[in-house]
Amino acid sequence: MIRISTLPLIQNTEQFNAATLILLVDVLFVGDTPRKMREHIKNNHGGFIYDKKTYIPITLTGTPESLLANAGTPIVFKFDHGFQNDYHFNGNLEAAIFHKKLYDISHLAGEASIQFVKEEDFIVERYLSGAREYIEPEKEVKMLAPVVKMPAIGVKAMKGLAPVKK
């Protein structure tokens, strides 16, 4: 059994692209379910309660290419009694690195199955209580870029249009 807290954290896109196998760790909020189902998830699927809300830790393994290829595709978690919940990775690699959700597990690439120790305190600290908001960096404004002159109607032909003959 592997402790997530001891795995090497991916800290930039170069490390992400160089890894042969990665681990995405996050939490899924399942608090919108009936109380009986929340108790069932907590007792049978590794769920836990934080701030009076029920969560389940998510661990997804794969190659960097597969993570990016499946970005935006919902991953459906089916529980007993017909309940299911979806997890979406939006494909924002910079935000995932900022929130410390990606780990390099290339050294486990040959393993048939990978199991993790339940580290509830670590998950709560990193992904719930210690969570910070990711602010998208502003795009660079080009101050010295020449202003493109818009063609005037009636003076000369606009791109793709021929002048009207009288």
C-alpha positions, 0 to 999 in steps of 0.5 A: 500500500502506497502513501500519497503524501510520500509520492513526488509531486509534479511541480511544472509542465516539464515534469508532467510531460516527462512522467510515464505514469501520473496520479491525479488526486482530488475529492468528490463532493457527494453531500447532495445524496440522501443521508442513508446513501452518505453513510453507505459511501462513508462506510463502504467506499472510503468517504469521509465527512468534513465541515458537515459535508460528505466527500470521497477521495479520487485517485486516477492513474494514467499517462499524461497523454490520456489525462489530457485526452480525456479532459472535459469527459465526465468520469462516472462513479457508480455507487450502490442503489443506483446512485452515481456522481460525476467528476470532471477534470477540465484540462487546466494543467496549470491549475492542477499543478497549482492545487498539487493534484498531480503526482509522478508514479513512473516508478510504479509503471509495471505494477498490475494494481496500485493501492493507496493508504487512506490518508484522510487528514492529508486529503482534508488538509491539502484539498479542502481546508488548505485549498486556495483559489487559482487565479488565471495569469493575465495574458501579455498585452502588446503595447508596441503592436501596430494598429491594424487600419480597418478598411473604409466602406466606399473608399476601397474594396474590403477583403474578399469583396469586389467594388460595385460597378456603376 
